């Protein structure tokens, strides 16, 4: 009989909750994965292995009523042996019992509640068999120089609290993040991800990438700093949207004047009326519950036709500013952002770009002036100079410095009628989940400084 992670988490939760004393409360958050990892370089397997790890984050709260609560958090690595894991939890809780009375009161801490509807999401994927993965990854590239990182397997997330609330998320997925190189070591970056591996789709992605590589064989030219008409492919735009995850739509950041979105709230500035950003959990790729058990709506419109409609509000911000929380996580960051597409057809992109830059990817993005919404970053991989609607040659890397009010505002000409999903491929500590769904966008102007 196969091991049930859900049942194990339920048993562990029930056992430790039964040992709590008067005035003691507990939030438990389980996260983990059972994943295969394959690293390719020069179309050869350099690393291959399977990693299984599970972590339990827990918040211990002491006190009888909100406004007088003390809390502390910790994490343990789960062995999946109930006796051992319970002993580790007990050790931490006994330590907290001694220390918490001397910790300052947290005025915005909340007690566990069981008012949210419990959630349960379990889905099975169709990923490559582990003994076939390396062969299937390589064979589509016909000997081309490919480097990449494949991660696939089971991912679980669970949340429970001492008030009786329980949430569960389990899914299977894969991602293959790759670069294909020319003989002069210029690279074209791409990816394939999802829950069901389709060999025909993967083969087509490989063929398209190989075909596009021909344009990179030409000599790169150096573009002078200045303003250029630009097309940002979906992968490039997703990097811009990802920047908004770092406090951009956070209610707390806006209230503290750390987010440029405060200008939208005050109507001092506006984004393009073609730009609509939503938080969309309907695809089931990310759990809707947060660390405290609050459920986000399945869909939330954050920015509609350039105007701010909703921000991300967690329980702390709600308590501090007397608002209603909407299930945002502790960082009030985007978890499943989607930019709605427009009407620009793929076949029309080059013609409508005319003369300018076709940017497939960006990297090293950062806030150069976060409070005023200014972003800096570099072009990367397959980026081209275009003249009269035709790709002429690759360009050397450029640095840009722009505000979101240009990139997503006055410079927007048109969004594409198609979009792409850019998954999070980070594997620090464990496989991360989620991603950004974006169309491409044609811009009338983008400023390059170096």
C-alpha positions, -999 to 999 in steps of 0.1 A, spaced: 0 0 0 15 34 -10 24 59 16 -2 87 21 14 120 28 -20 136 36 -29 109 62 6 113 77 2 151 80 -33 147 95 -20 122 121 10 143 130 -12 174 133 -38 157 155 -12 142 178 7 175 185 -25 196 188 -38 172 215 -8 181 236 -12 218 236 -20 235 269 -44 263 277 -35 295 258 -13 277 234 -20 276 196 -2 262 166 -1 267 128 16 239 108 27 241 72 41 211 53 59 214 20 79 189 1 86 170 -31 98 137 -45 116 148 -76 139 136 -104 166 161 -115 186 158 -147 213 183 -157 225 184 -194 255 200 -209 266 197 -245 237 173 -249 251 149 -224 239 140 -190 262 155 -163 240 149 -133 210 127 -126 193 118 -94 162 117 -72 157 138 -41 129 134 -16 125 160 12 98 173 34 98 203 57 74 214 84 72 251 92 53 259 124 42 289 143 36 287 180 13 313 195 9 320 232 -20 340 246 -58 342 251 -68 370 228 -56 390 198 -36 421 207 -19 403 235 -3 374 216 33 363 214 45 341 187 76 324 173 83 303 142 107 274 134 112 246 109 121 210 110 130 185 84 105 156 84 118 120 86 82 107 79 86 86 110 58 98 133 76 90 166 107 108 155 89 138 140 67 142 171 97 141 193 113 170 173 81 191 175 78 185 213 114 196 218 108 229 200 75 235 218 90 228 252 117 253 244 91 279 232 71 275 264 101 287 284 111 315 260 78 330 248 67 347 280 98 370 276 91 378 239 74 411 231 37 410 223 30 410 185 1 434 181 -8 420 146 -6 383 154 -38 363 149 -53 333 166 -59 301 145 -94 300 131 -116 274 115 -139 298 96 -124 291 62 -137 263 41 -112 235 40 -96 227 6 -83 196 -10 -67 195 -44 -50 163 -57 -40 158 -93 -19 132 -111 3 141 -139 18 122 -168 55 128 -165 84 109 -180 93 75 -164 125 80 -144 144 53 -163 135 69 -196 139 106 -188 175 111 -199 170 94 -233 137 113 -240 153 146 -231 182 142 -254 169 125 -285 148 154 -299 179 176 -304 196 157 -331 231 162 -317 228 200 -312 246 216 -283 220 218 -255 223 226 -218 194 223 -195 179 214 -162 149 190 -159 129 187 -127 99 165 -123 78 147 -97 55 150 -69 49 182 -49 29 185 -18 17 214 4 -4 212 35 -17 235 62 -34 228 95 -40 247 127 -50 239 163 -86 253 157 -92 223 134 -87 238 99 -70 216 73 -59 223 37 -41 200 13 -25 203 -21 -8 176 -41 3 175 -77 27 161 -103 45 184 -127 77 189 -147 98 216 -161 127 216 -186 147 249 -187 171 248 -216 195 267 -238 207 257 -272 240 271 -285 256 280 -318 292 271 -327 302 305 -314 284 299 -281 255 323 -286 225 309 -269 187 306 -274 168 300 -243 135 280 -240 115 258 -218 88 231 -216 67 226 -186 33 212 -175 16 182 -158 15 159 -189 45 153 -211 36 153 -247 64 139 -269 50 156 -300 49 190 -283 85 186 -270 97 175 -304 81 206 -320 97 229 -294 131 214 -302 126 218 -340 114 254 -336 144 262 -313 169 247 -338 153 267 -366 155 299 -347 191 292 -339 201 300 -375 194 337 -370 219 337 -341 247 325 -364 251 360 -379 276 385 -364 262 404 -335 261 442 -337 265 467 -309 235 490 -305 240 525 -292 223 536 -260 190 554 -267 153 549 -271 141 521 -295 108 506 -306 107 471 -289 89 438 -289 90 419 -256 83 382 -260 62 366 -233 92 353 -215 107 388 -213 74 403 -201 71 376 -175 103 389 -159 89 424 -156 57 411 -140 77 390 -116 93 422 -103 58 432 -92 58 402 -69 84 419 -47 61 443 -29 45 458 -60 9 448 -52 14 445 -14 -11 465 7 15 470 33 41 483 8 16 507 -6 7 520 28 44 524 37 50 543 4 74 516 -7 54 506 -38 50 527 -69 14 513 -71 5 540 -46 4 563 -76 -23 542 -92 -43 544 -60 -40 582 -58 -47 584 -96 -15 604 -100 -4 578 -126 -21 552 -148 -10 521 -166 -21 513 -202 -59 507 -206 -49 475 -224 -32 462 -193 -51 439 -170 -34 418 -143 -52 391 -123 -43 365 -97 -57 332 -111 -56 300 -92 -81 282 -115 -55 261 -133 -47 243 -100 -9 248 -103 -6 266 -69 -26 262 -37 -51 289 -28 -44 287 9 -17 307 27 4 300 58 -25 309 82 -52 290 63 -69 319 45 -82 310 10 -76 334 -18 -105 339 -43 -101 316 -74 -96 348 -94 -88 384 -83 -86 413 -106 -56 434 -93 -52 459 -122 -80 464 -147 -75 484 -179 -46 502 -162 -64 510 -129 -57 495 -95 -87 475 -83 -74 452 -56 -42 447 -36 -28 417 -18 -39 418 19 -28 392 45 -41 390 80 -14 412 95 -21 441 71 -58 436 76 -54 438 113 -31 468 112 -52 489 88 -86 475 97 -92 458 63 -106 425 52 -78 400 43 -80 383 9 -58 353 14 -24 369 5 7 351 18 30 365 44 50 386 19 19 397 1 35 386 -32 20 374 -64 16 336 -65 -3 330 -98 -3 361 -119 -18 363 -153 -17 392 -178 -46 391 -201 -38 389 -239 -46 415 -265 -52 414 -303 -17 414 -319 -12 383 -340 21 364 -340 23 368 -378 21 406 -375 47 411 -348 77 419 -370 57 440 -395 42 461 -367 76 464 -349 90 478 -381 125 489 -371 137 482 -336 145 454 -311 130 420 -308 138 408 -272 132 372 -264 146 373 -228 156 397 -201 177 390 -170 193 405 -139 162 426 -133 161 447 -102 145 478 -88 167 508 -95 142 530 -78 115 508 -62 94 536 -46 90 552 -80 87 520 -100 119 521 -119 134 488 -131 168 480 -146 180 449 -163 198 433 -193 188 418 -226 198 382 -229 199 353 -253 181 355 -287 176 393 -290 177 408 -325 179 440 -345 149 443 -369 147 466 -399 115 471 -420 99 441 -404 128 417 -410 153 402 -385 187 414 -395 211 401 -369 216 394 -332 226 423 -308 252 425 -281 237 427 -246 221 460 -236 211 475 -202 177 491 -199 163 514 -172 126 521 -174 96 527 -151 66 503 -150 45 533 -160 64 532 -194 67 494 -198 32 487 -188 18 522 -195 23 549 -220 47 528 -242 23 499 -247 12 497 -283 -5 463 -282 -4 429 -264 -3 397 -284 -34 375 -287 -15 345 -274 3 339 -241 29 316 -226 34 301 -191 68 308 -176 72 284 -146 93 291 -115 123 267 -119 140 275 -86 151 244 -66 167 261 -36 160 238 -6 131 222 -26 112 225 -59 93 257 -61 59 258 -78 39 284 -97 48 307 -126 36 337 -146 13 336 -176 19 365 -200 14 376 -236 40 394 -256 39 432 -259 48 457 -286 63 489 -271 66 523 -288 97 531 -268 122 515 -244 152 532 -230 187 516 -231 215 531 -211 246 509 -218 
